Amino acid sequence: MSCTKTETIEKENSVYKALHFKDQIEVLIIGTFHFDQETNYDELSEKNQLEIDQLLTGLEKFGATKVFIEKSPLYDSVYNARYQEYLTSEESIDSLRNEIYQLGFKMAKRLQHNAIYLFDNKPDFIGSLEDFSFSSFAKYADSVDTQFNKKHHQQISEVYTYMIVYEIL
């Protein structure tokens, strides 16, 4: 039996609604490309594993109390079972080309968390990112939430430009 897109979204929303937060908290969101979709980047190379380790060392200082990965909460039991196997050294992630494992699992383990959390936001239309530009993003952001865009657009643009230059070097 398969679910329609609407049924899947309703199930995911019910999982999100079940979460209750008492106080405001400080949140650090890390974004990255999907490792396993890139052919010109080997996240498992010794050099890149060292860079990932340096990133995780820096992030560790934030002291996150929860680590979320980008995956529908419907898969919580699957990914937490994998995480438990990783914690007990029953599952190696050394050959898994995926940011969920290389960043999420490793970070949660460093912080001695006994579970990971899942979240995925899938709007009805994401569209192709082939022609993505910050000018089109800015127009969209202004039409939806002008305050966020005014506050963060310059910083996002600078980081995005830096990353492009860094990758070229």
N, C-alpha and C positions, 0 to 999 in steps of 0.2 A: 504494500500500500504506500503510495507516495503522496506527499503533501503538495498542495498548490502553493504558489509564492505567498499569497495572502495568509494562508494557514501557518506557513513557516514564520512569517513576520509576526503574526499574532502570538505564536508560541514563544518566540524570542522576547517580545515585549512583555509577556507575562513573567518571564524569568527576571527581566530587568526591574519590573515593578515590585517584585518580591524583595528587592534589596532596600534596606532602610538605613539611612545615615543620620546619626544624631547630631554631629557637629561638623562645621566646615573644616576641611583639612587642606594641607598643602599637597598639590599634585604635580608630579613631573612626568611629562609625556615625551617619549622618545619615538621618533619616526624614522623609518628606514625603507629602502626598497626591498622587494621580496628577493632574498638571496638566491633561491633556487630558480628564479626566472632570468637571471643574468648569465650570459655566456662569457662575458669578458672580465669577470671578476671571480676569483677563486677564494671564497671566504675560508676555505680549509687550508690554504697555504700557510706555511710557518709564519711568514711576514704578517699576513692578515689575522692570524690567530693571536699574534702578539698585540696587534692593534685592538682587536676585540677585548683582549685581556686588559689593556690600558683603559679602554672605555669603561669596562665593568668596574675597574678599580676606582675610577672617578665617580661613577654612578653609585657605588657602594657607600660613598661618603654622605649621600643624600639620606640614607637610612630608610628606604621605603618599607612600609609595613605590609604592602601587598604588591605583587607583580602581576600585571595583566598581559595576556597575549591576544593577538588579533585572531579570534576564532569564535564562532557562534557558541553561546553558552549551552546550546543543545549538546555539544560535545564535551561537556565538563568532565564526565566520568571517564571518557577515553583519554583525555590529555592528563588528567590528574593520576590515572593509573600509570601512564607512561612516565610521568614525573616521579612517582613513587619508585618505579623500577630504576630510574636514573639515580635517585637518592641512595638506593641500596646497591648501586653499581651493577645491577642486573642488565641494564640497558646502556650501551655506549652511544653517545651522540657525536663521537669524533668524526663520523662520516656523513652526518646529516646536514645537508646544505639548506638550512632553513633558519631564519631569524628567530622563530619560536624556540628552537633548541639552543642555538648559538648565543642568543642574547637572553631570552626569557628564562629558560630552564637554568642556565648558568648563573644568572643574576639571583634568582630565587634561592638557589642552593647556597650561594655565597652568603646570603642574608639569613640562612638557616630557616627558611620558610617551609612549612610542612604541606603547602598547597599552592597552586597557581590559580589565577582567575581568568575567565574568558570574557571577551567583549568584542563585538563586531558590529559596525554601523554600516548597513547596506541600504543607502537611499534607493528609491525606486529607479532613478536613472543616474548612473555614474558617467556613462559615455566613454568614449575613447580618450585616452590621455596622449595620443599621438601628437596632437597639435596643441598641447598644453602651453599656456603662457601666463605670466603673472598679470599681464594687462587684462586678459579675459577673466582670470581669477578675481582681480580687483573689481571689475564690473559686477561680477556675480556677488562678491562679498558685500559691496555697497548696496546692492539691491536687497540683500537679506539681513545684514547686520553691520551697519556703518561703523559702529564704535570699535568692534574688533579689528576691522580692516584699517581704520585710521591709526589705531594704536600699534599694530604689529606688521603692517605691510612692508615698511622700510627694512625692518630687521629680517623678515623672512626673505626679502629680495637679496639682501646682502649675504645671508647664509647660503642661499641657493646659488648665487653667483660665485661665492667662495668655493663651494663644493664642486661646481663645474670646473673651475680653474684647478683645484686640487686634484681632481680625477685626471685632468689632461696632463698635469705634471707627473 
